[in-house]
């Protein structure tokens, strides 16, 4: 093959045939191979995802539904940019959920345009998330090609990483923002490799843009793990330079690290809108401060213990490393059962019986990826990058064990900055899933060069591996029933989780026995082909093509086991306006109000399956879903145990209650009753903004308990953190909302004295301002989490506005730097191409 070190042709004593003389170069000229293989990757995606792209199918999960629910808010026409979301929890910063079109980030616009162009070929909007997996394939292809100069090996690794079960599952379950970071992982390390040779301005510009794309989705955990890997990379090279005592190597490592830090700073500045808004919101969120119950508790040690358990529930286990070889070793995550238990009808089941609470899929990367990576760790053990990837994989694996192997995890959890903010220790296995395909590719590349190197030990390792895998495959055929019974015994002895799966034991055992035979057949055949290549029985290209076919068969069968398609039309039907919202529309209530859906049927929008569903229709819901809720709101839920509380409703303008059965509560007036849609008007609900008779100082826990026990009237008193002197409003006082928009609220009021005005929206001091007749006034935190101001006597125009100064600054920083980065890259590539053309022209004339 072109650009690959040629090996000797079979001697005249050997039978030269198609298998040992085949070369890709004979069919595809080397200059066309990269674009052809890029097209092949695209075709593979089109075939694998054909139900999604062309078949009217899609994926369905709670996270996918939640993401889809944001569309109504994000795509809503409005003046200006989206900054505040008033549709859940009493309101929260939009950056904590989703924002609109970032016109001020040229890189974001470019990526979004490319993604939209890709998605435009399909009828399914969800196809846009596979775009990042496709990009991951291409960036991995580029990285491995840079190292091996072999298009077939690059194709092998590109397909392997994008169809790795643990990574492709992110599309299945809707954890798609992880993919926006992962797709840049290979490109980041490709640029770091370039820095090892020479640090050029053009490469720094490419790295800035790469890092900005890397953080676009703002999945902090994946970003953290990737930067952790980069840190280990530089630490490894620093130690290596010190050990080798080479004078030039150490300064170059430090310069490379400095260049990366500069590029990262610029990338963060371009993404400063995200960074600043989340940074300012975090102290007021569930991720940034302790809750009231935790603060008030006297058992601090117990709280730490509870938090540690919460953070480590999804700890991987040493035994589950065997799922890298046999994906069903601990059962599996989700799969489709068809059998007598369901009268032959397909039914989604979970057969996992490992130590984690549950999993969606096994952490399976493909048996060839695993074994060829192990081979590479041995055969390429002197290669510094292989050493780094081996160390990185080992560290990540040990940390993933969480409390199962607490030594490594606890060091990170207790002493490493920000690490204690994350849960799901097994998530760090993404570093293993990214590293092993590269190691496997380098292992295959090593095998191709072994003919000329005469590496007898590695050749023997390949020969013995082929023999062992063949023996295991034969045992799998001959001892199928004993293997099944051994697996059933493990499942039955695994505790309550395994006992609950007893009706599925035969199904699980068949899955395990089948996997056992397939993985060892593939392993035996692949290492057998490697040995055959070394003995001139097959060519290098035939060997790698066979590996690609085996790898694709292996991964695709497991990926398809985990995928569960749903008719896209069924999802679209779920997002048709429900009957209860149509009934509310019919009431023609133009006032500002909130609703609460207390249905128990797990329908979208209900408490048990809220998914921010009502936000899609721009209806304000007092409930919702977010991984980073307002801390004060969560305190209410922690104490109240549910949003079903009359005082809570009264205080926060919950005017309509939806249920699927009658609610026998006073002051709830039925306004609609059809098809199990009971709509009640809450006659006790106060307006969104109203005057309160008096104010008092009260501890947060006492405020929450007063609401829980319905022991105070929010119209009579508001609880503050500091004492204030206010007047009781008389009958002439009033509050009228004249305009209520996301970031702007306008009121006409008349105060009869120094009256206290309560606004039932989330208190958030970083960006919200209040003005009375154009003069700014202080916003007080009222009733543990909401807003209040003092209004002097007389008629006034009041405005609440949300525009954080940090956003205004970061918006223009992003616009300036992203434009300069893209323009600089374009100019740099133009002159580089021009220089290359001139050089080629001179060489041709020479």
C-alpha positions, 0 to 999 in steps of 0.5 A: 500500500502507498505510504506504508513501508513495503515488505518483501514479495513472496519468494519464488518458492511460495505460491503467489496468489490473490490473497498474498499479493492484493494491494489497495494501490492497484485499485485506488490511486494513493492520492484518492484514498483519503477522500474515498475512505472518508466517503466509505465512513459516511456510507457506513453511517448511512447504512447503520442509521438508515432507520433514523435517516430514512426509515421514519424512526428515532430514539426515545428516552427521558433525556431525549424528550426533555431536550425536545421540550426545549425547542418551543422555548429556544425557537420562539421568536423574541427580541434579543437573545435568550437569557432567562427561562421563566417556564420551570421552577419559577424561572432560571438562567437559560444557560443552565438549560438551553439558549438560542442562536449564538450569532456572536460566536463565529465558530458556533455558527460554522459548526451549526451550519455544517450540522444543519447542512448534514441534517437537511438531507434527512426528515428526522431532526434527531439525526443532527446528533449523529453528526458528532459521531461522524466527526469523531470518525473523521478526527480519529481517522486523521489522528491514526493516519498521522501516526501510521500513514495507513488508510486501512488502519485509520479506517479500522480505528475510525469505525471502532471508536464511533461504534464503540457501544459505550460511546454510541449509547450516548445517541441512544439515550440522549446524552448528546452534549458529551459527543460535542466534546468527544468528537474533538478528542483525537484532534486535540492530541493530533495538535499536541503531537504537532507541537512536539515537532514545531510550535507554529501559529497556524497550529495554535489557531487550529487548536484554539478552534478545536478546543472551542468546539470541544467546549461548545456543548459544555458537558463539564464532566467530559471536558474535565476528563479530557483535560485530565488526560492532557494533563497526564500527557504533559506530566508524562512527557515532563518526567520523561524529559527529566529522566532522559536528561536531554537539554532540548526536550524539557524546554520544548515540553514546557513550551508545548504546555504553554502553547496549549494553555494559551490556546485553552484560554483563548477557547474559553474566552470565545466561550466566555458567555457559557463560562461566565453565566454558569459560573455566576449561577453555580453558587445559587444552584444544586451543584454549587451549594449545600441544601438547607436540610444538609446545612441544618443537619447536626450529622455532618459525617453522615451527610458526607457519607451519603454524598459519597455514596450518591457520587459513587453508586455507578462505580465500575468493578474489576470483574466488569473488565471482562465485559470488554471481552464478553459484553454479556458477562454481567448480563447486559443493559437494555435488549429486546426479548422475544419469547414465551414470556411475552407470547412472541412479542418484542419487549425491552428488558434489562438483564444487567446484574452487576454492582451498579444500580443499572446500565443502558449498555455494556462498556464494550469496545469490541474484542479486537480493539481490546486484544490488539490494544493489549498486544500493542502495549507489549509490542510497542512498549518502547513507544512513548505515546503507547506508554502514555496511553497505557498509563492513561487507560490504567489510571482511568480504569482504576478511578472508574472503580470508585468505591470498589477500589477507593484508593485511586478514586478517593485521592481524586475525590478528596484532593483534586479540584472539582472532581467531587462535583461529579457522579458516575465514576464509570464515566471516566471510562470514556478515556479508555474507550478513546485510547484503546482504538488508537492502541489497537491501531498501533498494534496492527501497524506494528504487526505489518512492520514485523516482517522486516524487524524480525520480532520473534517474541511478538510473533510467538505471542501472535501465534500462541494467542491464535491457538488459545483463542481457537481452543476457547472457541472450540470449548464454546462449541463443545461445552455450550450447556455447561457454560450456560449453567455456569452463567446461570449460577453466577446470576442466581448468586449475585443477590436480589438483582440477579434473583429478580431476573430468574425468568430471563435466565435462559435468555441471558444464558443464550446471549452469554454463550453466543457472545462467548463463541462469537468473540473467540471465533473473531479473536482466533480468526484475526490473530490467525490472519496476523500469523498468516500475514507474517508467513506471507499467506495474505497481504497486509491489505487483506489482513487489515480489511478482514479485521475491519469486517470482523470488527464491524460485525462484532460491534454492530451486533452489540450496538443493534442489541442496545438500540431501540427505535421508535416511530418518529411519528409517535414522538411527534404525536407526544408533542402535539398540544395535549387536551388540558392545554387546549382546554386552558387556551379555551378559557382565554385567560390572558393573565400571567399564571403557572400550572401544575400537572399532578396526573399519575399516568406518567404522561408527558408534563405530569409530575412523574414524567415532567420532562419540561414538556409544558415549556414546549408550548410556552406554558409556565410550570412550577415543576420541571427537570434539570440537573442544575436546579435553583438551590432554593427551589430544591430546598422547597422540594426537599422539605415539602417532598412534592410540589403538591402544597396549597401554600406553595401554590398560593404564593407562586401564582399556581392558578391551574391544577391538572389531574387525572382524578378528582381532587377534594380540596377547598378553593379548587373550582373545576373548570374542565372535566373530560377524558380523565383531564380534570382542570381546577382553578385555584381560587387561592392563587395570588397574582405573580406580583402583589403587595404584602402586609408586613415582613419578618426575619425568619430562618430558611428551615423555618420558612420551608416548614411554615410552607410545608405545614400551611402555617402562613399566608404569603399575602400577609407576611413575607420572610426576609434575611434582614429586618425592614420597616414597611407599611401595610398597604390600604385598599387603594394600593394595587399592582398590575403587570402590563408586560411579562417577557422572559427578561423584562417585566413591567408593572404599574403600581400604586403604593399607599406607603412604603409597601413591600412588593413580592414577585413570585419569580426566582431570586437571582442577584447576578443580572436582575435589576429593578427600577422604580420610575427609572431609578434602580432599587434593591431586590430582596430575597423573599420567602427563601428564593423569590424577589421583593422590593420596597415601593414608596408611596404613589403611582409608579412604573416598575421594571425588572430586567435581566441582563448580566454585565458579564454576558454583555462583555463576554458576548463581544469578546466571543465575537471578536476572538472567534472572528479573528481565529477563523479569519486567521486560520483561513489566511494561514491555510491560504498562504500555506497552500500558496507556498506549497503550490510554488514549491511544487512548481519550482520542483517541476521546473527543476 
